[in-house]
């Protein structure tokens, strides 16, 4: 079923010999290539060169340890409250009877998770923490992930790794 009787008529001028041989198009492309050939490249050769990130860059989250090697986080929940994207969740637990002597704090974060898809890297969690337990590293970017199961960073990815050298030297 046809709605109208109108038809569009296309009028095209006859192509010249140069246009049929694509000479103007090839010359224009070569001129563009020559212009870019003598400019400074904007790409960065990544492993050898690092991009300047600026003084206010906030990178990968890390949960810091204290001088004895224990986690600083006391599960107060201020970082989760301060997070505007609600990316931080935690479960607090109390220490066992024998553990209280080893650690200064009664509570600890049994589960501490950051949903990296929600995180906006604002740094408010770092500012809200009274123990300076969470820190956004300046020199390290958040790693890429391939699936949604990799985006929730738990304590296994967030807690600062204990180096054997620090254990032998007693965290001096």
Secondary structure by P-SEA (a helix, b strand, c coil): cccccbbbbbbbcccccccccaaaaaaaaaaaaaaacccccccccccccccccccccccbbbbbbccccccccccccccccccccccccbbbbbbcccccccccccccccbbbbcccccccccccccccccccbbbbccccccccccccccccccccccccccaaaaaaccc
